[in-house]
Amino acid sequence: MEYDRIGASGLKVSRICLGCMSYEVTPGARPWHLDEAHSRSFIRRALELGINYFDTANMYSQGASEEVLGRALRDFARREEVVIATKLFYPMHDGANARGLSRKAVMAEIDASLRRLGTDYVDLYQIHRWDPHTPVEETLEALHDVVKSGKARYLGASTMMAWQFAKALFTASLHGWTRFVSMQPHYNLLYREEEREMLALCRDQGIGVVPWSPLARGRLARAWEEAPSTVRGGSDPWGDGLYAATRETDRRVVDRVGEVAARLGASRAQVALAWLLQQPAVTAPIVGATRMHHLEEAVGALDLRLPATESLALEAPYQPKAVAGVAVPGVDD
């Protein structure tokens, strides 16, 4: 396993992060979720492979993901050896203050996450989306207080416009509040719009980038003609919507991944992850594994070094596209 600091911070994490969205106690409406017994096997294997970085969120299965992750890490690891990241923004109850990043929400949700995780602190506390209805000063001061109270060690953000992130970084610095050390964006070979502004901003400001959906919901891991490689690939309307409007242009990218994989004797997933790992701003892609070979392949990507000619070949077919993944209509607005 390789380890690196998140941006300019002193926090060192494995270069593969295990995303825990699919792990819960008893699978409910989402057929790709795993029950707790199966989920624990992935967390344990990740630790055996040297992964120390685990990402979840309060809204994943309404807190069940945090509960499963917390119990597994207490059983399989020492707290000081692992990096636990969780997020807040989406509603966890029906009250008027359930959604967003108000001081009330921040203070309530950090305590609820700590209870579910069974720990006194999280290593990385992240805002899941930008809240247009709460002054950024209110959110940032509340997050600063969470850090100063010892309930979080570092702060991170996820999926917003670059101007919004720049505003948050500037405002925190202006007031002497704790700044974000990480950005969790939507970024992969099929979606590279973050290269326009966000990645350059992160490099300039010393922010570590931890991309979600590094394999584009599995599209980069299989030939275009093949059926979805996972249950989720065929039953996730929101995820499918991220790429539905660009299928023909995406096909050329997917085909190129296959050509490079054949030349290098690697899997498609490893090629796509290796390309991401070699991007200057990227610290660790977030891999959501529901089959054990997915986890093994992801770690194996660390040993694959793409020649510059192959990286250029992978990038050449890409066509610019509309921004996707930043907002969920009816939820984020």
Rosetta blueprint (number, residue, H / E / L):
1 M L
2 E L
3 Y E
4 D E
5 R E
6 I L
7 G L
8 A L
9 S L
10 G L
11 L L
12 K E
13 V E
14 S E
15 R L
16 I L
17 C E
18 L E
19 G E
20 C L
21 M L
22 S L
23 Y E
24 E L
25 V L
26 T L
27 P L
28 G L
29 A L
30 R L
31 P L
32 W L
33 H L
34 L E
35 D L
36 E H
37 A H
38 H H
39 S H
40 R H
41 S H
42 F H
43 I H
44 R H
45 R H
46 A H
47 L H
48 E H
49 L L
50 G L
51 I L
52 N L
53 Y E
54 F E
55 D E
56 T L
57 A L
58 N L
59 M L
60 Y H
61 S H
62 Q H
63 G H
64 A H
65 S H
66 E H
67 E H
68 V H
69 L H
70 G H
71 R H
72 A H
73 L H
74 R H
75 D H
76 F H
77 A L
78 R L
79 R H
80 E H
81 E H
82 V L
83 V E
84 I E
85 A E
86 T E
87 K E
88 L E
89 F L
90 Y L
91 P L
92 M L
93 H L
94 D L
95 G L
96 A L
97 N L
98 A L
99 R L
100 G L
101 L L
102 S L
103 R H
104 K H
105 A H
106 V H
107 M H
108 A H
109 E H
110 I H
111 D H
112 A H
113 S H
114 L H
115 R H
116 R H
117 L H
118 G L
119 T L
120 D L
121 Y L
122 V E
123 D E
124 L E
125 Y E
126 Q E
127 I E
128 H L
129 R L
130 W L
131 D L
132 P L
133 H L
134 T L
135 P L
136 V H
137 E H
138 E H
139 T H
140 L H
141 E H
142 A H
143 L H
144 H H
145 D H
146 V H
147 V H
148 K H
149 S L
150 G L
151 K L
152 A E
153 R E
154 Y E
155 L E
156 G E
157 A E
158 S E
159 T L
160 M L
161 M L
162 A H
163 W H
164 Q H
165 F H
166 A H
167 K H
168 A H
169 L H
170 F H
171 T H
172 A H
173 S H
174 L H
175 H H
176 G L
177 W L
178 T L
179 R L
180 F E
181 V E
182 S E
183 M E
184 Q E
185 P L
186 H E
187 Y L
188 N E
189 L L
190 L L
191 Y E
192 R L
193 E H
194 E H
195 E H
196 R L
197 E L
198 M H
199 L H
200 A H
201 L H
202 C H
203 R H
204 D H
205 Q H
206 G L
207 I L
208 G E
209 V E
210 V L
211 P L
212 W E
213 S L
214 P L
215 L L
216 A L
217 R L
218 G L
219 R H
220 L H
221 A H
222 R L
223 A L
224 W L
225 E L
226 E L
227 A L
228 P L
229 S L
230 T L
231 V L
232 R H
233 G H
234 G H
235 S L
236 D L
237 P H
238 W H
239 G H
240 D H
241 G H
242 L L
243 Y L
244 A H
245 A H
246 T H
247 R H
248 E H
249 T H
250 D H
251 R H
252 R H
253 V H
254 V H
255 D H
256 R H
257 V H
258 G H
259 E H
260 V H
261 A H
262 A H
263 R H
264 L H
265 G L
266 A L
267 S L
268 R H
269 A H
270 Q H
271 V H
272 A H
273 L H
274 A H
275 W H
276 L H
277 L H
278 Q L
279 Q L
280 P L
281 A L
282 V E
283 T L
284 A L
285 P L
286 I E
287 V E
288 G L
289 A L
290 T L
291 R L
292 M H
293 H H
294 H H
295 L H
296 E H
297 E H
298 A H
299 V H
300 G H
301 A H
302 L H
303 D H
304 L L
305 R L
306 L L
307 P L
308 A H
309 T H
310 E H
311 S H
312 L H
313 A H
314 L H
315 E H
316 A L
317 P L
318 Y L
319 Q L
320 P L
321 K L
322 A L
323 V L
324 A L
325 G L
326 V L
327 A L
328 V L
329 P L
330 G L
331 V L
332 D L
333 D L
